[in-house]
Amino acid sequence: MMAYSVRILISLVNPPTMTTATAIPMVDLREQYQMLKTDIDAAVADVLDKTQFIMGPNVEHFETEVAAYLGVSDAIGCANGTDALHLALLGLGIGPGDEVITTPFTFIATAEAIAYVGATPVFVDIDPVTYNLDVGLVEHAITEKTRAVIPVHLFGLPCDMHSLQMLAKKHNFVVVEDCAQSFGAKVDGRKTGTIGNIGSHSFFPSKNLGCFGDGGMLTTNDPELAQRLRVLRSHGSTKQYHHTVIGYNSRLDEMQAAILRQKLPHVDRFNKARLRVAATYCENLQDLDIQLPVLNSPSANSDATPVFHQFTLLTDKRDELKQALTDAQIASAVYYPIPLHQQTAITELMPISKPCPQAEAIAQRCLSLPIYPEIPDESIDRVCTAVRSALQ
Ligand SMILES: *Cc1c(COP(=O)(O)O)cnc(C)c1O
């Protein structure tokens, strides 16, 4: 009783004000779950009821549904996006002695997969406008050992696949698209993951199509290759207890597949919402002395629809801006602070890598702002106001 009246007294002397604004996170997954809760809970309950936890009907249906959505003949579920890249290189027969060209400005998984198969990663610098592999530079890095190129559709913006595929034909290398950040993005009218020999996808919770744990997928238009990938992701077996090659335990979980099937029909809407957030940021920040991400096609010979996995700007005052946002209770993130050719794990493996000046400079200047389909308009306004006041 006593404590109660004291609290009332304090609140009268010191009335609650609006000065303590709620924190704005990089991503908030709760609202999307709340919106789909009835369907997702029912789908999970159904898996629990049926108890077919490994390679059940949801995995099979989800594979068919993704193949139809993206426009490929085959989609093969696997455990996560890193495994998808690893299995892709194995399925294409990449191994020791082979060189695989990729971008230094990506998540480590892209290069890990190359190391897993014993091949050598060769880093080619990025385009300063798109932050993606500079396809114009790829040709200079090709040697007689080059077997594959892994473009990453970073932050949801597709690479210039048109130029890359022309180069692939000319120099006879295979292409594995790392689509971990680009599910649903389009380039030249086709979805990412359907253009190269294999598309590799991640359903990590915060990705554009995310499950509630780990999940991944491989996509291809080559049914023979698809069959090899199916065998590799499940202990090298063509038939239960008949093992033709040494494979892996890398299956997509039935529970995750059930959740993903509930989300897939909404993914275009989610991606459109992300695009709208990005367009709003660009509109409100265009007069500042910063570099904003491109909203559509970055190159003359390709036409792209990005899906804004991240909204990443460049500024010389990156660290000051990050601090100002932190002070205003707004999250921001540096993707990525160290390019892969400068990461210890890589330099231990292959000490001599050519410098990548664009990637090195951008790693010092990049900052990603909060973006997710359900981010409230008031949050976007608050982020813009904070960025303006920090940089003006
Ligand atoms: C997330 C990500 C991966 C790895 O996916 P996981 O499902 O987390 O293993 C690979 N490449 C890129 C570019 C990513 O962003």
The ligand as an SDF file (V2000), in Angstrom:
LIG
                    3D

 15 15  0  0  0  0  0  0  0  0999 V2000
   23.2900  -15.9950  -45.1200 C   0  0  0  0  0  0  0  0  0  0  0  0
   24.2580  -16.1450  -46.2160 C   0  0  0  0  0  0  0  0  0  0  0  0
   24.8310  -17.3830  -46.5370 C   0  0  0  0  0  0  0  0  0  0  0  0
   24.7000  -18.6110  -45.6750 C   0  0  0  0  0  0  0  0  0  0  0  0
   23.4320  -19.0090  -45.3890 O   0  0  0  0  0  0  0  0  0  0  0  0
   23.1380  -19.8780  -44.0640 P   0  0  0  0  0  0  0  0  0  0  0  0
   21.7710  -20.4030  -44.2890 O   0  0  0  0  0  0  0  0  0  0  0  0
   23.2300  -18.9480  -42.9130 O   0  0  0  0  0  0  0  0  0  0  0  0
   24.1650  -20.9610  -43.9960 O   0  0  0  0  0  0  0  0  0  0  0  0
   25.6290  -17.4770  -47.6670 C   0  0  0  0  0  0  0  0  0  0  0  0
   25.8790  -16.3960  -48.4260 N   0  0  0  0  0  0  0  0  0  0  0  0
   25.3730  -15.1790  -48.1290 C   0  0  0  0  0  0  0  0  0  0  0  0
   25.6860  -14.0410  -49.0300 C   0  0  0  0  0  0  0  0  0  0  0  0
   24.5690  -15.0100  -47.0110 C   0  0  0  0  0  0  0  0  0  0  0  0
   24.0720  -13.8040  -46.7240 O   0  0  0  0  0  0  0  0  0  0  0  0
  1  2  1  0
  2  3  1  0
  2 14  2  0
  3  4  1  0
  3 10  2  0
  4  5  1  0
  5  6  1  0
  6  7  2  0
  6  8  1  0
  6  9  1  0
 10 11  1  0
 11 12  2  0
 12 13  1  0
 12 14  1  0
 14 15  1  0
M  END
$$$$
